[in-house]
């Protein structure tokens, strides 16, 4: 009969190997229980790993588009607030000019001039609003301030032209009739605010681009995501304000003054109408962004569900495995500890 010897060192080393393997398995199982997906996608899925990568890339792409859409939405919302503010100021100016038609006393004239000046100042400040480092109303020239106040120079040109016009008729400015004043406004003043004059590089008010920004909001959809200060609404706003402040202080006859206020009301009304049109166009773009985001969310959810089906693990099974491995490790640690305590000294 032959005796076999079992080395306590061999048993201890075997247990250490078991512990190392259990620790590796536990790390993997803990990760899977926490994340809900395989710890090693390549090993677990094999040939389907490429599909997993494609799905994950598509989810990231959708998230990127939605992030871009949030910036687009913020820009359009800020633009809407600016347009609404300008419209409200324009409506207030109409009220002041309407009151002037019933009374041409110096106090009413002064109030109308001050209202026009204040309205134009508000319009200019709002049009030059900057959000996230971009000017809202510059079109594609987002790094350029859109409007420069040319009130003084334009008013001086209007007054000079008025005196020349009256002299040509053999009259003084105070003798001009309402019909003559209307002709002067439509043939001389209004052309000063055409888009060509408005954007003239030397004498114009605007450095904005008439081309609006565009943004891709989905794979196949591109929208105009901004507006610009060269619009008819803002030009008519400036026309009404500058004309009012320039002409009402020239000692006009009652008839001519009524014509000025009537034309100013007409231009301001066109301005507010133009601002509403701009807001409506932005509103359509906002609605398209919202619908695009809804579609992107639905698409992302579908892909995420496919990812879960493809790379997801059973969290209950993973948690059970973690607990089992914990028990095995505790048992292994106990055995190793007992083996380390073995000594011949205890038996001598």
Helices and strands as residue ranges (DSSP letters): H 8-35, H 41-45, G 46-48, H 49-102, H 106-127, E 130-131, E 134-135, H 151-168, G 173-175, H 178-184, I 185-189, G 190-193, H 195-198, E 214-216, E 222-224, H 232-247, H 254-311, H 315-341, G 344-347
